[in-house]
Amino acid sequence: MRKSLLFVATALVAIAVPSIAGAAINVKSEPVATFSGASVTVTGGNFSGLGNVPAFAHLTVVGTVTYTCANPQGHEAPGQNPVAAQPGTKDGDLGNSDHNGRGTITDMTATATAPNPPPSTKTVGCGGGGSTQWTLTKPVVTATGAHLTITQGSGDTVLFCRDYAPPGPTTGTAC
């Protein structure tokens, strides 16, 4: 009976230890985000304890767009209301399965873009009373934030998460 209990206990420990070890990653160096116009570049970020299961980085950049308004005579005036940009994304492989459980983020850049189709001139604030004679020109996209996640397996297990805000470079805040 004692041998049976000892065998069961040993088997349970053998099952539990690898799952605990797989969940314990170490951040050797924090990823740093740098903002430049519509883009955010994440560099660095070195992790260990990833085991031999592939890990992936996913970067999402959000921003705003300001437009210049042109009236029918071609005179330009700044739009009054910034609008949300289309988020930009970038995915990367940390390469840990070939490096004894260590993974590094290769430089990743994601860029927010102007919405397509563009917003209405009224939404942007052209022409005061919402005249439909105005046109939108010269969109300027500015990144206002970035979100980085490191996942493993089928993408359900989040190992690391950071939110970044300009001006950068910054190591962000945990999310």
N, C-alpha and C positions, 0 to 999 in steps of 0.2 A: 504494500500500500504506500509506504514512504517513497519507494522508488518511482511509483506511478505519479505521485504528487510532485516529486522532484523533476521528473521528465516533463510534466505539464508546465510547471513554473519556468523551466529552462526554455521550453518552446515559446511561451508567451514573451519572455525577455528577448529572445532571438527575433521575434516578430516586431516588438515595440522599438528596439534600439535603432534599426535602420530608418524607421519612419520619423523618429525624433531627430536623428542626425540629418535627414533630408530637409527638415523644416528649419534647421538652424543655419542660416546663411550669415556670413560675415561681410560687412562692407569695408573693404580695404582702403578705398578712396571714393569720395562722393562724386557723382556726376555733376558737372557744372554747366549751367545754361547761359548762353550769351545771346542777347537780343540785338537784331539789326534790321530795322525797317519792318517788313512783313514776315521776316524769318527768325527762327530760334534754332541755334545749334547747341547740341548737348555733346560734351566731350568728357573723356575720362569715365570714371565709374568702374571700379574693379571689385569683383565679388568672389568670395570663395565659399566652399561648402555646398556647391550646387550639385555635387554628385555627377552621374553620367547621363542625367536627363536633360535634354536641350532646354535652354532658357532663352527668352526673347524679350527685347525692349520694344515698347510702343510709345511713340511721342505724338502728342496732339497739340497743335498751336491754334489759339483763337485770337481774334483781333477785331478792329473796327476799320471802316472805310469812310473817308471823307471825299466828297466830290466837288468839282467846280461846276457851276451852272452857267449855261450860255443862253442868252435870249435870242430871238429870231434875227436880230441885227448883228449877232456875234459878240456882243459885250459879255464879259465874264464877271461872275460874282461868286464868292465862296458859298457853298451849301451851308445851311444852318444846323443840320442834324446828322451826326455820324450814324452809320448803320452797321449792323453786325457783318463781319466778313465770313466767307466760307472757311471752315476749319481746314487746316492742312495736317496730314499725318505722315509718319515715316515709321517703318518697322525694321528691326535689326536683330540678328542672331548673335548671342553672346559668345558662341563658340566653346562652351564649357565642356562638352562631351569629349573633346580631344585634348583637354588641358587639365586633367586630373581635378575636375570640379571647380576650376577657376574660370571666370568669364569677365571680359572687358567690353564696355560699350565702344564700338567704333564710332567715330564722329557721325552724328546724325543731325540732319537739318530738315525741318518741316517749315512750310510756308503757307500762311493764310492768304486767301485770294479774294478779289472782289466778287460779289454774288452774281450768279448767272442764272436767270435773267437779272439785270440790274433793277434796283428799286425804282419806284415812281419818282418823278420830280417833286411831287407833293411830299412824299415821305422824307426826301432829302432836305426839303425846305427851300426849294427854288421858287422865285416869282411871287413871294408873299402870299397872295390869295389862292395859290394852287393852280396857276395858269398851266395849261398843257402845252404851251408854245415853247417852253424851255427844254433844253437838252442837257444831259449829264456828260461831263468830260473830265479828264484827268483824275481818275480815281487814285487815291493814295491810301494804301493799306498799311496799318500799323499793328504789329503783334502786341497784344495786351496780356497774354498769359500762355503758359505751357503746362502740360500734364504728362508725366513720364511714369510708366508702370513696367516692372520686370515680372514676367510670368514664367511659369514652368509647367511642363506637362501639356495638357490640352488647352491651356490658357486660363483654366479655372482657378489656379493657385497663384495669387499675387504675392510675390516675395518682397517687393520694394515698390514704393510709390512716393513721388514728389510732385509738388505744384511749384511753379516758378512764376515770378512777376518781374517786369522790367524795373530798373534799367539793366541789371545784371552786370558782369557775370555774378551768378549766385548759385549756391548749393540748394536753394529752395527750402520748402517746409514739408514735413511729412503730411500725407493725406490719409 
